[in-house]
Amino acid sequence: MILLLFLSLSLWGCAGKNNEPNIVDEASSNDRERVADIEGIIIDKTEKSITVVWNVAEKDLALSKREILELAMPNAFIVSYSDTSDFTIGDRVAIWTTGTYLESYPAQGTATTIQLIEK
């Protein structure tokens, strides 16, 4: 009876909610058929990368990049992408990634697809 109780508690402890990003094998799934890994607002961009944040009040988006990142912590991501010319600061985007992230702040990764949701 004690052994059964111990096994039940062990399995229950393994059933916790996983807050890790959704990682899907890029070769096995079409980006349009799965949920985006990240959805957020662009606060900075270069030719080959964008910085996005989420769960930040709209009024706070007028602050400096550093201040926004402090408020957003840990909800920020820098994503490398082949061409960011179609996007501007303030755009809301959905991002599909390779699933590999650098554990920095903001986290960093590579996008396979970026889709404009709202200008």
Stockholm file with secondary structure:
# STOCKHOLM 1.0

chainA/1-119         MILLLFLSLSLWGCAGKNNEPNIVDEASSNDRERVADIEGIIIDKTEKSITVVWNVAEKDLALSKREILELAMPNAFIVSYSDTSDFTIGDRVAIWTTGTYLESYPAQGTATTIQLIEK
#=GR chainA/1-119 SS CHHHHHHHHHHHHHTCCCCSCCCCCGGGSCGGGSCCSEEEEEEEECSSEEEEECSCCGGGGGSCHHHHHHHHTTCEEEEECSCCTTCCTTCEEEEEEEEEEECSSSEEEEEEEEEEEEC
#=GC SS_cons         CHHHHHHHHHHHHHTCCCCSCCCCCGGGSCGGGSCCSEEEEEEEECSSEEEEECSCCGGGGGSCHHHHHHHHTTCEEEEECSCCTTCCTTCEEEEEEEEEEECSSSEEEEEEEEEEEEC
//
